[in-house]
C-alpha cells in the first residue's frame, strides 16, 4: 500500500521522467529545450501543483511524512526532498498514466493517461527533474538504467 502512496506522490514526477524515454537520459539537463521545460511547467501547474505544490514542495513541506487530520499521508514533494527521484522513469510514467490506489493511509492519485499526451507527460517529467540537483538526477537515471537492464 505504501508503494501506491509513493506512486501518488510521483504522479507528476512520472510525467517528467517520461521525457527520458525518448532517448535523452537527462531531459532536464542543459540540452533540454526550454520550450519542453516551459510546457512541462504549464502541465505541472495545471494538473499537479494543486496536490504537490507550486514548486514541488508537497502538501506538507515541513513534515511530508506526517499524516494529516484524516490519518492519511499528504501528497509528497516532487523536489529533491521528496521520494519521486527514487523511482525509475517507467514507473513514474505508469503512475502518471494510471494513478495510484488510495486507501486508509493514502489519498488516491488520479490517472492522467486520458488527459495528457505522451509529449505532455515527457514535458512534465522533464520539468520535475529540473527541480532536482545534478547529483539527484544522476542517481535517478542510474535507477532507471538498473531497472531496465533487469527486464
C-alpha positions in Angstrom: 0.0 0.0 0.0 2.8 2.4 0.8 4.1 1.9 -2.8 0.8 3.3 -4.1 1.2 6.3 -1.9 4.6 6.9 -3.3 3.0 6.4 -6.7 0.5 9.1 -5.9 3.3 11.4 -4.9 5.1 10.6 -8.0 2.2 11.2 -10.4 3.8 14.4 -11.7 7.2 13.0 -11.5 6.2 10.2 -13.8 5.3 12.7 -16.4 8.7 14.4 -16.2 10.5 11.1 -16.3 8.8 10.0 -19.4 10.8 12.6 -21.2 13.8 10.4 -20.7 12.2 7.6 -22.6 12.6 9.5 -25.8 16.3 8.9 -25.8 17.6 11.7 -23.6 19.0 10.2 -20.4 18.8 13.6 -18.7 15.9 15.6 -20.2 16.3 18.4 -17.6 19.9 18.9 -18.4 21.2 21.9 -20.3 20.4 20.1 -23.5 16.7 20.1 -22.7 14.9 22.6 -24.9 13.5 25.5 -23.0 10.1 25.0 -24.7 9.9 21.5 -23.3 10.6 22.8 -19.7 8.1 25.6 -20.3 5.5 23.1 -21.5 6.2 20.8 -18.5 5.8 23.7 -16.1 2.5 24.6 -17.6 1.3 21.0 -17.4 2.6 20.7 -13.8 0.8 23.9 -12.7 -2.4 22.8 -14.3 -2.5 19.2 -13.2 0.0 18.6 -10.4 0.5 21.7 -8.3 -2.8 21.5 -6.6 -1.6 18.5 -4.6 2.2 18.5 -5.0 2.7 22.3 -4.5 3.5 25.0 -7.0 7.3 24.5 -6.5 7.1 20.7 -6.0 7.1 21.1 -2.2 4.2 18.8 -1.5 1.1 19.4 0.7 3.1 19.5 3.9 6.6 20.6 3.1 7.6 21.0 6.8 6.8 17.3 7.5 5.9 15.4 4.3 5.8 12.0 6.1 3.3 13.2 8.8 -0.3 12.1 8.4 -3.0 14.7 8.2 -6.1 15.1 10.3 -7.8 12.3 8.3 -4.9 9.9 9.2 -3.6 9.9 5.6 -0.3 10.9 4.2 -0.3 14.2 2.2 0.7 14.4 -1.4 4.5 14.1 -1.4 7.0 16.7 -2.7 8.5 16.3 -6.2 11.5 18.3 -5.5 14.7 16.7 -4.2 13.4 16.5 -0.7 10.7 14.0 -1.8 10.8 10.4 -2.9 10.0 10.8 -6.6 13.6 10.5 -7.7 13.9 7.2 -6.0 11.9 5.6 -8.8 12.7 4.7 -12.4 11.3 6.6 -15.3 9.0 3.8 -16.4 7.3 3.5 -13.0 6.8 7.3 -12.9 5.2 7.3 -16.3 2.9 4.4 -15.2 1.9 6.3 -12.1 1.1 9.4 -14.1 -0.9 7.4 -16.6 -2.7 5.0 -14.3 -2.8 7.0 -11.0 -2.3 5.5 -7.6 -4.6 3.4 -5.4 -5.9 5.2 -2.3 -6.7 3.5 1.0 -7.0 4.4 4.6 -3.3 5.6 4.6 -3.1 7.4 1.3 -5.1 9.6 -0.9 -5.8 8.3 -4.4 -3.8 9.9 -7.1 -5.9 10.4 -10.2 -4.9 8.9 -13.5 -3.9 11.3 -16.2 -3.4 8.8 -19.1 -6.6 10.0 -20.8 -5.9 13.7 -20.2 -2.2 14.1 -21.1 -0.4 13.2 -24.3 2.9 11.4 -24.3 4.6 14.7 -25.1 2.9 16.4 -22.1 3.9 13.5 -19.8 7.5 13.8 -21.1 7.5 17.5 -20.6 6.1 17.4 -17.0 8.7 14.8 -16.1 11.5 16.9 -17.5 10.2 19.9 -15.5 10.0 17.9 -12.3 13.6 16.7 -12.9 14.7 20.3 -13.3 13.8 20.8 -9.7 16.5 18.3 -8.7 20.2 18.7 -8.3 22.5 17.2 -10.9 23.5 14.5 -8.4 19.9 13.6 -7.7 19.1 13.4 -11.4 22.1 11.1 -12.0 21.0 8.8 -9.1 17.5 8.6 -10.6 18.9 7.9 -14.0 21.1 5.1 -12.6 18.0 3.6 -11.0 16.3 3.7 -14.4 19.2 2.1 -16.2 19.4 -0.6 -13.5 15.7 -1.5 -13.7 15.7 -1.5 -17.5 18.7 -3.8 -17.6 16.9 -6.3 -15.4 13.9 -6.5 -17.8 
